[in-house]
Amino acid sequence: MLSIVVPIFNEEENIFAFHGALAGILDPLDEDFEIIFVNDGSRDNSLPMLLEVGANDRRVFVVELSRNFGHQAALTAGLNVAKGDAVILMDGDFQDPPSVVPRLVESWKSGAKVVIANRLSRAEKGLRGRLFPVFYKFMGWISDFPIPLNAGIFGLLDRQAVDAMNRLQESNRYLPGMRSWIGFPTAFVSYDRADRAAGEPKQSFLRLFKYAADAIFSFSYKPLRLGMALGGLVLAFSLFMALVAVGNVFFHLKFFGMIPGDEHIGTMLAILFLGGVQLICVGLLGEYIGRIYDEVRKRPLYLIHQVHRPEVRGRMVQFPEETAAEKVQSSVA
């Protein structure tokens, strides 16, 4: 059975069309499947529309979170709930085209445990369209672990890979990096990322920046090493200037002679420079310490308010008159 996990936050413009398109792609595959919509605290009519979809399609059920926990937490909830032999993660705004799903399944059946949908191009324009390539280039340089660039959450995970992902319990999650970290045989499927079918992007710039920070600080120690490098440069510069001062005093040299009336400018610049370096280093330490605090608190990544589950999912059969032991014996037989 295939499980398709789709996080939803204020997507009332796309829900009916997306479900119809996805079901139309999945039906010809001749595979049992379930579509798991994770309602991440939507404030529009998304939840009633999802419940309507579930009432008309028994292969659909809805995980309703208690509030908005964020994109990565909603995906994690879907991974924990999904029961399929393979799980496909995708967004519900048509930027991840349902038409790519058969290619993901084909690569999985060919032996890949992880199938990554790699973007050949993006349809985003404006500031977002300019910042995404910059982020991926920066991530490729700063990451201590090789992570495929131009690849988001869209892809397929075999059950073995899903179980491995569910064992990773860090609070600040960057699922594309975690997907690469677990390993397993990996295949790539290329596609062109489309624009949203309707509505405005639901990820604010603030959340995108936090997402980028989670990616950087979860898979790189280079910011800390950068702080040490800056400290070394400042120390070397200070020693050099000390030698210059000694030369000026004892050998009457005129290196870096001050202009009359500007005797204090050098001192002020040195103090500001050192203060700026220290603040940067303290800020970088704060980012890592804050994430350590998140891990120590062990708060759950999400809370489920209710799972709207149909009575029968796919071809699964209920045995209301059998005991638990009889069910086990029947399954073994």
C-alpha positions in Angstrom: 0.0 0.0 0.0 1.1 3.5 -0.8 0.7 6.4 1.7 0.6 10.0 0.4 1.2 12.6 3.2 0.0 16.1 2.4 0.3 19.0 4.9 -2.5 21.5 4.6 -2.5 25.1 6.0 -5.2 27.5 4.6 -5.4 25.7 1.2 -9.2 26.0 0.7 -8.6 27.2 -2.9 -6.8 24.0 -3.9 -8.1 21.1 -1.8 -10.9 19.7 -4.1 -8.9 20.1 -7.3 -5.7 18.6 -5.7 -7.5 15.6 -4.3 -9.2 15.0 -7.7 -5.9 15.3 -9.6 -4.0 13.1 -7.1 -6.7 10.4 -7.0 -6.9 10.4 -10.8 -3.1 9.7 -11.0 -3.2 7.0 -8.3 -6.2 5.0 -9.5 -4.5 3.7 -12.7 -1.5 2.4 -10.7 -3.5 -0.6 -9.4 -2.1 -0.2 -5.9 -3.9 0.2 -2.6 -3.3 3.6 -1.3 -4.2 6.1 1.5 -4.1 9.8 1.3 -3.3 11.5 4.6 -4.1 15.1 4.8 -2.6 16.8 7.9 -4.5 19.9 8.8 -1.9 22.1 10.4 -4.2 24.5 12.3 -5.9 26.0 9.2 -7.9 29.1 9.9 -10.0 29.1 6.7 -12.5 26.4 5.5 -9.7 23.8 4.8 -10.8 21.4 7.6 -14.5 21.2 6.6 -13.5 20.7 3.0 -11.0 18.0 4.0 -13.7 16.2 6.0 -16.0 16.4 3.0 -13.3 14.9 0.8 -12.9 12.1 3.4 -16.6 11.5 3.5 -16.7 10.9 -0.2 -13.4 8.9 -0.5 -12.7 6.2 2.1 -9.1 6.1 1.1 -8.7 9.6 2.6 -8.4 10.4 6.3 -7.6 13.7 8.0 -5.1 14.2 10.9 -6.2 17.4 12.7 -3.4 19.0 14.8 -4.4 21.0 17.9 -2.8 24.2 16.4 -0.4 25.3 13.7 2.9 23.6 14.5 4.6 24.3 11.2 5.3 22.6 7.9 8.0 20.2 9.1 6.0 19.1 12.2 2.9 18.4 10.1 5.0 16.2 7.8 6.4 14.4 10.8 2.9 13.7 12.1 2.0 12.3 8.7 5.1 10.1 8.7 4.2 8.7 12.1 0.6 8.0 11.1 1.2 6.5 7.6 1.0 2.7 7.4 2.0 2.2 3.7 4.9 0.1 2.4 6.1 3.4 0.8 5.3 7.0 1.8 5.2 9.9 -0.5 5.6 13.5 0.9 4.2 16.4 -1.1 2.6 19.8 -0.8 -1.0 20.3 -1.6 -0.7 23.5 -3.7 0.2 21.8 -7.1 3.8 23.1 -6.8 4.7 19.4 -6.4 2.8 18.0 -9.5 0.8 14.8 -8.9 1.9 13.7 -12.4 5.4 12.9 -11.0 4.0 10.4 -8.5 4.0 7.3 -10.9 7.7 8.0 -11.7 8.5 8.0 -7.9 6.7 4.7 -7.5 8.5 3.2 -10.6 11.9 4.1 -9.1 10.9 2.6 -5.8 9.8 -0.7 -7.4 13.2 -0.7 -9.2 14.9 -1.0 -5.9 15.4 2.5 -4.5 14.6 2.9 -0.8 14.6 6.7 -1.1 13.4 8.6 -4.2 14.1 12.3 -4.3 12.3 14.7 -6.6 14.9 17.0 -7.9 13.9 20.4 -9.3 15.1 21.4 -12.7 13.5 24.8 -12.5 11.2 26.9 -10.2 8.3 29.1 -11.1 8.6 31.5 -8.2 9.3 35.1 -9.1 10.4 38.2 -7.2 12.3 38.1 -4.0 11.5 34.4 -3.3 12.7 33.3 -6.7 16.0 35.1 -6.1 16.6 33.9 -2.5 16.0 30.2 -3.0 19.0 29.7 -5.4 21.1 31.7 -3.0 20.1 29.6 -0.1 20.9 26.3 -1.9 24.3 27.5 -3.0 25.1 28.7 0.5 23.8 25.4 2.0 26.0 23.4 -0.4 29.0 25.3 0.8 28.4 25.4 4.5 26.9 21.9 5.1 29.2 19.4 6.8 27.0 16.6 5.2 26.3 16.2 1.5 22.6 17.2 0.9 21.1 17.2 -2.6 20.5 20.7 -3.6 17.3 22.0 -5.4 15.3 19.3 -3.6 12.6 19.9 -1.0 10.3 17.4 0.8 8.8 16.0 -2.4 9.8 12.4 -2.7 9.2 8.8 -1.7 10.4 6.8 1.3 10.3 3.1 1.6 8.9 1.7 4.9 12.4 0.9 6.1 13.4 4.5 5.5 10.2 5.8 7.1 10.9 3.8 10.3 14.5 5.3 10.3 13.1 8.8 9.9 10.6 8.3 12.7 13.5 7.4 15.0 15.1 10.9 14.6 13.5 13.0 17.3 15.2 16.4 17.0 12.9 19.4 17.5 14.3 21.7 14.8 13.8 19.6 11.8 15.1 19.9 8.2 13.6 16.8 6.5 15.6 17.0 3.3 18.8 16.8 5.3 17.4 14.1 7.6 16.4 12.1 4.5 19.9 12.3 3.2 21.5 11.4 6.6 19.7 8.1 6.9 21.3 6.8 3.7 19.8 3.8 1.9 19.9 3.3 -1.9 18.7 6.6 -3.4 17.3 7.5 -6.8 16.5 10.9 -8.3 13.5 12.0 -10.4 13.7 15.4 -12.1 10.8 17.7 -12.6 9.9 21.4 -13.1 8.4 22.9 -10.0 5.2 24.7 -10.9 3.7 27.8 -9.5 0.8 27.6 -7.0 -2.5 26.8 -8.7 -4.4 29.3 -6.6 -4.0 31.5 -3.5 -0.9 33.1 -2.0 2.2 31.3 -0.5 1.5 30.3 3.1 5.1 30.3 4.2 6.0 33.8 5.4 9.5 35.1 5.0 10.0 34.8 8.7 9.2 31.1 8.6 11.4 30.6 5.6 14.3 32.2 7.3 13.8 30.0 10.4 13.6 27.0 8.1 16.9 28.0 6.5 18.4 28.5 9.9 17.3 25.0 11.0 18.9 23.6 7.9 22.2 25.4 8.5 22.5 24.8 12.2 21.3 21.2 12.1 23.9 20.1 9.5 26.8 22.4 9.9 29.4 23.4 12.5 31.0 25.8 10.2 29.4 28.9 11.8 31.2 28.0 15.1 34.4 27.5 13.2 33.9 30.8 11.4 33.8 32.4 14.9 37.1 30.8 15.7 38.6 32.0 12.4 37.4 35.5 13.0 39.0 35.4 16.5 42.3 34.2 15.0 42.3 37.0 12.4 41.6 39.6 15.0 44.4 38.2 17.2 46.8 38.2 14.2 45.8 41.8 13.3 46.2 42.9 17.0 49.7 41.4 17.2 50.7 43.0 13.9 49.5 46.4 15.2 51.4 45.9 18.4 54.5 45.3 16.5 53.9 48.4 14.5 53.4 50.4 17.7 56.7 49.1 19.1 58.4 50.1 15.9 57.0 53.6 16.0 58.1 54.1 19.6 61.6 52.5 19.6 62.7 53.0 16.0 60.8 56.2 15.3 59.0 54.7 12.3 56.0 56.4 10.9 53.9 53.4 9.9 50.1 54.1 10.1 50.8 57.6 11.4 47.7 59.3 12.7 46.4 62.6 11.1 46.5 65.4 13.7 43.1 65.7 15.4 42.2 62.0 14.6 44.1 60.3 17.3 41.0 58.5 18.7 39.6 57.2 15.4 41.8 54.2 15.4 40.9 53.3 18.9 37.2 53.7 18.3 37.3 51.6 15.1 39.2 48.8 16.9 36.7 48.7 19.7 33.7 48.6 17.3 35.4 45.9 15.2 36.2 43.7 18.2 32.7 44.3 19.7 31.1 43.3 16.4 33.1 40.1 16.1 32.2 39.2 19.7 28.5 39.8 19.2 28.5 37.7 16.0 30.2 34.8 17.8 27.9 35.1 20.8 24.9 35.1 18.4 26.1 32.0 16.7 26.6 30.3 20.1 23.1 31.4 21.0 21.6 29.7 18.0 23.2 26.4 18.9 22.5 26.7 22.6 18.8 27.5 21.9 18.6 24.3 19.8 20.2 22.4 22.7 17.5 23.8 25.0 14.8 22.7 22.6 16.2 19.1 22.6 16.6 19.0 26.4 12.9 20.1 27.0 11.7 17.1 25.0 8.4 18.8 24.1 6.4 16.9 21.5 6.8 18.1 17.9 3.0 18.2 17.5 -0.3 17.4 19.2 -3.1 15.7 17.4 -6.6 17.0 18.3 -8.4 14.3 16.3 -7.9 11.8 13.5 -10.9 11.7 11.2 -10.5 8.1 10.1 -12.9 6.3 7.7 -14.3 3.0 8.8 -12.6 1.1 6.0 -9.4 2.3 4.4 -8.5 0.9 1.0 -9.1 -2.9 1.0 -8.5 -3.4 4.7 -11.2 -5.6 6.2 -12.5 -5.3 9.7 -13.3 -8.4 11.9 -15.7 -7.2 14.5 -16.6 -10.6 15.9 -13.0 -11.9 16.2 -10.8 -11.6 19.2 -7.4 -10.1 19.0 -5.8 -13.6 19.2 -8.0 -14.9 16.4 -7.0 -11.9 14.2 -3.3 -12.8 14.7 -4.0 -16.5 13.9 -6.0 -15.4 10.8 -3.2 -13.2 9.6 -0.6 -15.9 10.2 -2.7 -18.4 8.3 
